[in-house]
Amino acid sequence: MRLTENFFLRTMAIKILITGGTFDKEYDELNGKLFFKDTHLPEILQLGRSNLKVQIRTLMMIDSLEMKDTDRELMVSHCQQCEEEKIVITHGTDTMEQTAKVLGQAKLNKTIVLTGAMIPYKFGSSDGLFNLGSALAFVQTLPHGVYVAMNGKFFNWNNVRKNKASGIFEEL
């Protein structure tokens, strides 16, 4: 019975990897700048009354414009090594499609969904809550592959771009 329980938990759990991005930014009222303190994911999941079994791991807290190839390699490595087959990655929106491409080209036998926010969670009107909820639903239902989940839609890793004029993600 114990082996079956462990197998069930391992296959049903969702790994959430935190990388930073607008999702987790804070606002410093004294200097008017955005900064990182800690992830808001546990609070968001609690507010959403999530019953999902998740394992949260903070890999980094950086703006995606500052992300380097070594940071993307770290994400690939964590996705390869984790037991979970369903992975959600919170990521900055400016270079999300670049990271999705690196993960897609790694050809991992897992379902990986990247998501983010245009407005920080702490601003109170963030799209991040909706995007995270969508990503968690998509990761449970999509076949193995790499996807971007934004604005209520999912996109294949090799068919997505951020439209900087409209601020939404779209197919190529």
N, C-alpha and C positions, 0 to 999 in steps of 0.2 A: 504494500500500500504506500509506503514512504517513497519509493522510486517513482510511482505513478504521480504522486502529489508534486514531487520535485519537477518532473517532466512537464506537468500541467502548468505550474507556476513559471517555468522557464519559457515555455512556448507562448504563454498568454501575457506575460509581462511586456511592457513597452519601455524601452530605454529612451530617456530624454537627455540629449546632450546640449549643454548651454555653451554658447560662444560669445554672447554679448549682443551687440547691435542695439538699435533704438529701443527694442523691446524692454531691455533692462536698464536703460539710462535714467538717471536722476537729474534734477535741476537744482543748481546752486544759485539761490536767490541773491547771494552777495556779489557774485561776479558774473551772473547771467550765463553761465556755461553748463553744458550737460556733462555728466561724469558717471562712472560706474561705482557702485557700492557693493551690491549683492544681487543675486537673481531674485525675481519676484514669482518664479514658477510655483513654489509650494503654496503661496498665498492665493495665486490665481486658481490653482486646482481646487483649493479649499472653497473659495468663493463660488466656483462653478459646480460645487458639490460632486466632484468627480469620484466615481467608484472604481476607476481603473487601477490596476496594479502597475505602478510605474517605478522605475529606478532613475533618479535624477543625478547627473554628473556634470559639474561645471568644468569644462575644458579650458576656457579662457573667458575674459570679459573685455572684449575689444570692439572697436568700431570696425565694420567689415572693410572700410577703405584702408585700414592699417593691417589687414590680414596678409600674411605672406604664404608662399608655397609650403613652408615648413608647418604652418598652422593647418593648412588643408591636409597635408600628409598625416598630421596628428589625428585629424578627424577620421581619415580613411583607416588608420591603424586601430582606433577605438571601435569603429564599426566592424572591422574584421574580427577583433578579439572578443567583443562582447557576446555573451550567450544568447541574448535576445535577437530575434529575427525581425522585430518591428522597432524602428528607431525614428524618433522625431528630433530634429536639430533646430534650435532657435538660432537665428542668424541675422545679421544686418542685411537690409534689402539692396544696398548698392552693389554688392558683389555676389549675391546669392546664386545667380546663375553660373558664375565661375566655379564656385564650390560644388554645385550640383553636377557640373560637367566632370570635375575631378572624381567625384564619387561614382558617377555613372560609368566613366571609363574604367574604374576599378573592377567592375562587373562582379559585385558582391551578391551572394545568394540571399538577399535580405530585402525588406521593404523599408526604404529610407525616405522620409518626407521632411523637407526643409521649410521653415516658416519664419515669419518675422512680423514687424510692425512699422508703420510709417510714423506713428505717434507713440511716445513712451507710455507705458502702462501707468506710471505715476501721474500723468496729466489728467487721468480720469475719463478721457474720451478716446482711449486707444482702440485701434482696430486689432490689436494684438490678441485680445481675449477671443474674438471671433475666429481669427486666423489659427490660434492654437487649438481651439475646439474643432475646427475643420480638419487640421492636420492630424489630430488624434483619431478622428473618425476615418479619414482617408487611410491612415497607416494600418488600420484594422481590416480594411476592405479591399485595398488594391493588391495586385499580385506583386511579387518581388520586382524591384526596380527602384529607380531614384526619381523623386517628384518634388515639385515646388508647390506649396499650398498657400495661396494668397487670395483675398477678396472672394472667398467662397468657392473657388475653383482649384483644380489641381492641373498641373502641367507636367509633361514628361521632361526630364532633365535636358534633352537635346532639342526642345521645341518651346523655349520660354525666354522672355526678355522683360526687363522692367522698362516700361514706357515712362521716361523721365518727364515728359511734358504733361501727361495725365496723372502720373503717380500710381498707376496700376500695372499689374503683370498681365501679359498677353502672350498668345502663341506667336511664333515667328512668321 
